[in-house]
Amino acid sequence: MQHTLILITTLLLAPLGLLPNASAAEPKTPYAWPFTTENGLFHLWLPKDTPAIKGLLVFPYHGTGEQWSVSPEVQDLAKELSCGIVAFDQLGKLPDGTQLGFPGNEKSPDTSLLDAFAELAKQSGHPEVVNAPLCLFGHSNATAFVSGFGGKHPERVFAWIAFKSAFGKQFSEPAIYPIPGLVLSGENDKSYFSDQLTTVKKLRKEHRALMQMIIEPGGGHWPEGARGTKTLPIVMAFIRTTFHLRVPADADPSKGPPRLIEAAEEKGWLGKNLDAVRVRDDKFQWSWEKPVVVGQLLEIAPYEQFAGDKSEASWLPTEEYARKWQEFCHTGLLKTP
């Protein structure tokens, strides 16, 4: 009877991404954030010796967001870019008992995060936190945060990341299409890698969405390597590239929300996506409709010189990043983030 209950619980929780995963990073010791809101749900880290920040990297505490928001690698990147890091527990409750959910959805208005920015700015003595440009990250079902909050405040977002989302609808939000976006799925993620590749091609073709698709060779639902250090470099490369592309060098959020630089499709590079389709089998798992080699050396070229179908190719912001995208798609590794 006990084994039956365990099996039923597993079947109910697995599709929601609520079960622990053996391949996830080891549990962390509790991390003391320098600044935390009164309700204990939103946290802020700022790089030392940085008089004023120019942006924020935002991570929901769901999946790998909890590990990466406090990782030395991400903190080093934030310091390099003069950015802060904001993380939040989207599974907690507000003081009035309301389930927090994801900022931007009907259970938790986007004002929850905006109010947190204001409180954290006051605590830290950094008023620019209120207006700083944002990079939004979401792992698995936390991709709903990316489109939910980003869709309401696209003028604040310089880039977004849908990391191993559950399905393409999670990032199908028209307001974020003009914003550089990274959609990354794992080749061996049979539970959650579903229609992301098809969706990216469709949104590129129909809306000229500035999206790219990465299929991590051999990757599962969680980042590969200790603390995700095999997967993290390509994510960091994307953040670094888009920050320099979109945030003005003289941006000063203390004077108000900076006007972000528009990303021009024709000034970027393009990368060939795999000619492949995911299908669901009778075990409710996803796999390729036909056999495909994922780790290919995919074609890349400047927008005007790309020989393939421009309308469905991944959009890559710069040549340097395009070469990193090509390397990671081929090998699942990146030597220099």
C-alpha positions in Angstrom: 0.0 0.0 0.0 2.8 2.4 0.9 4.5 1.8 -2.5 1.2 2.4 -4.2 0.9 5.8 -2.5 4.4 6.8 -3.5 3.8 5.9 -7.1 0.5 7.9 -7.2 2.3 10.9 -5.6 5.1 10.7 -8.1 2.7 10.6 -11.1 0.8 13.6 -9.8 3.8 15.8 -8.9 6.2 15.0 -11.7 4.4 16.9 -14.5 4.4 20.0 -12.2 8.1 19.9 -11.7 7.7 19.6 -7.9 9.7 16.5 -7.2 13.3 16.6 -6.2 15.8 15.6 -8.9 18.8 13.4 -8.2 20.8 15.2 -11.0 20.1 18.7 -9.5 22.9 20.5 -7.7 23.5 19.4 -4.1 21.4 21.3 -1.6 23.0 24.6 -0.5 23.6 25.7 3.1 21.3 28.6 3.9 22.5 31.7 2.2 22.4 35.0 4.1 21.3 37.7 1.6 22.5 41.2 2.4 19.1 42.6 2.0 15.7 40.9 2.3 12.2 42.3 2.3 10.1 42.4 5.5 8.0 39.4 4.2 11.2 37.4 3.7 10.4 36.6 0.1 12.6 38.9 -2.0 16.3 39.2 -1.7 19.0 41.6 -3.1 22.8 41.2 -3.5 25.0 44.1 -4.7 28.6 43.9 -5.7 31.1 45.6 -3.4 32.7 48.8 -4.3 30.0 49.6 -6.9 28.7 53.1 -6.2 25.6 52.6 -8.4 24.3 49.6 -10.3 23.2 49.6 -13.9 21.0 46.5 -14.0 19.5 43.6 -12.1 19.7 39.8 -12.8 16.4 38.4 -11.5 16.0 34.7 -10.5 12.9 33.0 -9.1 13.6 30.4 -6.5 12.4 27.5 -8.7 14.7 24.8 -10.0 18.2 26.0 -10.7 17.3 29.7 -10.0 18.0 29.1 -6.3 21.5 27.7 -6.9 22.5 30.1 -9.6 21.4 33.3 -7.9 24.0 32.8 -5.2 26.7 31.1 -7.3 30.2 32.7 -7.4 30.1 32.6 -11.2 26.9 34.7 -11.4 28.0 37.1 -8.7 31.3 37.6 -10.6 29.4 38.4 -13.8 27.1 40.8 -11.9 30.1 42.6 -10.5 31.7 42.8 -14.0 28.5 44.4 -15.4 27.8 46.6 -12.3 24.6 44.7 -11.8 22.8 43.5 -8.7 21.0 40.1 -8.2 17.4 39.8 -7.1 16.0 36.4 -6.1 12.6 35.5 -4.7 10.7 32.6 -3.3 7.7 32.3 -5.6 6.3 29.4 -3.6 5.8 31.4 -0.4 2.8 33.5 0.8 2.4 37.2 1.3 1.5 38.6 4.7 -2.2 38.6 3.8 -2.1 34.9 3.0 -2.1 35.3 -0.7 -0.1 32.7 -2.6 2.7 34.5 -4.2 2.9 32.4 -7.4 4.8 34.1 -10.2 4.9 37.9 -10.5 2.6 38.9 -13.3 0.0 36.2 -12.9 -3.5 36.6 -11.4 -2.4 35.1 -8.1 0.3 37.7 -7.6 0.1 41.0 -9.4 3.4 42.3 -10.9 3.3 45.0 -8.2 4.6 42.5 -5.7 8.0 42.5 -7.4 7.9 46.3 -8.1 7.1 46.9 -4.4 10.0 44.7 -3.4 12.4 46.7 -5.6 11.3 49.8 -3.8 11.8 48.3 -0.4 15.2 46.8 -1.3 16.3 50.1 -2.8 15.5 51.8 0.5 17.2 49.2 2.6 20.4 49.1 0.6 20.6 52.9 0.0 20.7 52.3 -3.7 17.7 54.2 -5.2 18.6 53.0 -8.7 17.4 49.5 -7.8 13.8 50.8 -8.5 14.5 51.6 -12.1 17.4 49.3 -13.1 17.0 47.3 -16.4 16.3 43.7 -15.9 17.4 40.3 -17.2 14.7 37.8 -16.4 15.5 34.1 -15.8 13.1 31.2 -15.4 13.8 27.5 -15.1 11.0 25.0 -15.9 7.6 26.4 -14.8 9.3 29.6 -13.6 9.4 30.5 -17.3 5.9 31.7 -16.6 7.5 34.5 -14.6 9.5 35.6 -17.6 6.5 36.1 -19.8 4.1 37.1 -17.0 6.2 40.0 -15.6 8.2 40.7 -18.8 5.0 40.9 -20.8 3.7 43.7 -18.5 7.0 45.6 -18.3 8.9 45.0 -21.5 10.5 48.4 -21.5 12.4 47.3 -18.3 13.8 44.1 -19.7 17.0 43.9 -21.6 17.0 40.1 -22.0 15.1 37.0 -20.9 15.9 33.3 -20.5 13.5 30.4 -20.7 15.7 27.6 -19.3 14.4 24.1 -19.9 10.8 25.3 -19.9 7.8 22.9 -19.9 6.3 24.0 -23.2 6.5 26.8 -25.8 3.4 28.6 -24.6 5.3 29.7 -21.5 7.3 32.2 -23.6 4.7 32.9 -26.2 4.0 36.5 -25.1 4.0 39.1 -27.9 5.4 41.9 -25.7 8.7 40.1 -25.2 9.2 39.2 -28.9 11.4 42.3 -29.6 13.6 41.5 -26.6 16.5 39.2 -27.1 15.5 35.8 -25.7 17.3 32.5 -25.1 15.3 29.3 -25.1 17.4 26.3 -23.9 16.2 22.7 -23.7 18.0 19.5 -22.8 18.3 16.7 -25.5 17.5 14.0 -22.9 14.7 15.9 -21.1 11.9 13.5 -22.0 9.4 15.1 -19.6 9.7 18.8 -20.5 11.4 19.2 -23.9 8.3 19.2 -26.0 7.4 21.9 -28.5 10.0 24.6 -27.7 12.0 24.2 -31.0 8.8 24.3 -33.1 7.6 27.3 -31.1 10.8 29.3 -31.6 10.7 28.6 -35.4 7.0 29.6 -35.5 7.5 32.9 -33.5 10.6 33.8 -35.6 8.7 33.2 -38.8 5.4 34.9 -37.9 6.5 37.7 -35.5 10.3 38.1 -36.2 10.8 37.4 -32.5 14.4 37.9 -31.4 14.7 34.4 -30.1 17.3 31.7 -30.3 17.1 28.0 -29.6 19.7 25.9 -27.9 19.4 22.1 -27.5 22.0 21.0 -25.0 23.6 17.8 -26.3 23.1 15.1 -23.7 21.4 17.6 -21.3 18.5 16.7 -19.1 16.0 19.0 -17.3 18.7 20.2 -14.9 22.0 22.0 -15.6 24.9 19.7 -16.4 28.0 19.6 -14.2 28.7 20.4 -10.6 26.5 23.5 -9.7 25.6 23.5 -13.4 29.0 24.7 -14.5 28.8 23.0 -17.9 25.6 24.8 -18.8 26.0 28.1 -17.0 28.7 29.6 -19.3 26.4 29.9 -22.3 23.8 31.5 -20.2 26.4 34.0 -18.8 27.6 34.7 -22.3 24.1 35.6 -23.4 23.6 37.9 -20.4 26.9 39.6 -20.9 26.3 40.1 -24.7 22.7 41.4 -24.3 23.6 43.8 -21.5 26.3 45.5 -23.6 24.0 45.5 -26.6 20.9 47.1 -24.9 21.9 49.0 -21.8 23.5 52.4 -22.6 27.0 52.8 -21.3 26.0 56.0 -19.6 22.8 54.6 -18.1 21.9 56.1 -14.7 18.9 54.4 -13.2 19.0 56.8 -10.2 17.6 59.4 -12.6 14.8 57.2 -13.8 14.3 54.1 -16.0 17.0 54.2 -18.7 15.8 54.0 -22.3 17.1 50.7 -23.6 18.8 50.4 -27.0 16.5 48.7 -29.5 17.9 45.4 -30.8 17.9 45.4 -34.7 17.2 42.0 -36.3 19.2 42.7 -39.4 22.3 43.7 -37.4 22.5 40.4 -35.7 23.6 36.9 -36.8 21.6 33.9 -37.6 22.0 30.2 -36.6 20.5 27.2 -38.3 18.1 25.3 -36.1 17.8 21.5 -36.2 15.3 20.2 -38.7 13.5 18.1 -36.2 10.2 17.7 -34.4 9.3 16.4 -30.9 6.4 14.0 -30.4 4.8 12.4 -27.4 4.7 8.6 -27.0 2.3 6.3 -25.3 4.2 6.7 -22.0 3.6 10.5 -22.1 7.3 11.1 -22.8 8.7 13.3 -25.5 11.3 12.2 -28.1 12.3 12.9 -31.7 9.8 12.1 -34.4 12.8 10.8 -36.5 16.3 10.1 -35.4 18.5 13.3 -35.3 22.1 14.1 -34.3 21.8 16.9 -31.8 25.4 17.8 -31.4 25.9 19.3 -34.9 28.2 22.1 -36.1 25.3 24.4 -37.0 25.6 27.0 -39.7 26.0 30.6 -38.5 26.4 33.8 -40.6 25.6 37.6 -40.5 21.9 38.2 -41.1 22.3 39.3 -44.7 24.7 36.5 -45.6 22.8 33.6 -44.0 22.1 31.1 -46.8 19.2 29.2 -45.1 15.7 30.2 -44.2 16.2 33.5 -42.3 12.6 33.5 -41.0 13.1 30.3 -38.9 16.7 30.6 -37.9 17.8 31.4 -34.4 18.6 35.1 -33.9 22.0 35.8 -32.4 22.9 39.3 -31.2 26.6 39.4 -32.2 29.3 37.5 -34.1 31.2 36.7 -30.9 28.1 35.3 -29.3 27.1 33.4 -32.4 30.4 31.5 -32.3 29.8 30.6 -28.7 26.2 29.5 -29.6 27.6 27.3 -32.3 30.3 25.8 -30.0 27.8 25.0 -27.3 25.2 23.5 -29.7 28.0 21.3 -31.1 29.7 20.1 -27.9 27.5 21.1 -24.9 30.6 22.9 -23.5 31.9 26.5 -23.7 35.5 27.2 -23.1 35.2 30.9 -22.5 31.8 32.3 -21.2 
